[in-house]
Amino acid sequence: MSETVYTAKDFKFGQPRWCPGCGDHAFLNSLHRAMAEIGVAPHNTAVISGIGCSSRLPYYVNTYGFHTIHGRAAAVATGTKVANPELTIWQISGDGDGLAIGGNHFIHAIRRNVDMNMVLLNNRVYGLTKGQYSPTSERGLVTKSSPYGTVEDPFRPAELAFGARGRFFARCIAVDSAPSIEVLKAAAGHRGASVVEVLQNCVIFNDGTHESVATKEGRSKNAIYLEQGKPMLFGQSREFGLMQEGFGLKVVKLGENGITESDILIHDAQCEDNTLQLKLALMEGPDFPIALGVIRNVDAPTYNDALIAQIEEVQAKKRYHNFSELLLTNETWEVK
């Protein structure tokens, strides 16, 4: 981390070319501010994306950037981190780019625990190619490629991340600036593959897809902000909480049936067992609030550290360390 104090302006570049009202604008502002607070110099940062509206983001940050091909952002980001471990890597994908053609790269980058920050901007539709349904589109959604409604159930990004043995998963709302900045800072502070799902609106092709939490008032009613070591309370007056019921969760109201704050579950993102964390990540309305904040944050060896250590271990046992030394390990003769 640099000793220089940065501002969001140090990370801004260009004029974003997204539709007015697109959630990408709000998220970009949060990312600029998060980068400034994290304090890693722009020349030690790389932003790598695939294809899609959100994947234009590298053009709008004053860092190294790579606008790669469709679905391959995680693969290129992995190679970049391994080749230059000192770089802080931000990998940006949409739900189509990251979970459709890029789905295998997504789960394997998580499984390998490559030390990079994977941001999934989820508007539940293909925006750049003009409104086809995506892997996260809700069943029944009418789009240009599903004129009578989709007949498929969507991926839930948290389920994929946890199933791939993910060690860090967080969620935020694109227009919810302060919590988004805190989530991004937490992701950057995690050593390993961090996944941040950003619930984001597409005003053209899927307007209102996250309507229940799009406004401050909606979030106060329909979302729960999880904080490490604190009781899981939510509601406009924090009058509701989460308790365990059998193997599941239930919503309770403080004061009813003698329930007090001491009965409410305490959030532990650092618990190795992900059972409760996954239940939190998969909560949906109207029966449950949508979980926001850092849901899982557990340390584990990273792919890039393990690979470098392996290379150094093998090199130490070899009689040669470069191509010239390799040639000299065999018989040599001089031609005159």
Secondary structure, DSSP 8 states (H G I E B T S, - for coil): --SS---GGGGB-S---S-TT-HHHHHHHHHHHHHHHHT--GGGEEEEE-SSSGGGGGGGBSSEEEE--TT-HHHHHHHHHHH-TTSEEEEEEEHHIIIIITHHHHHHHHHHT-SSEEEEEE-SS-TTTTS---TT--TT--BTTBTT---S----HHHHHHHTT-SEEEEEETT-HHHHHHHHHHHHHSSS-EEEEEE--BTTTBTTTTGGGSSHHHHHHHEEE--TTSB-EESTTS-EEEEEETTEEEEEETTGGG--GGGS-B--TT-S--HHHHHHHT--TTTS-EEEEEEEE-----HHHHHHHHHHHHHHHSS-SSHHHHHTTS------
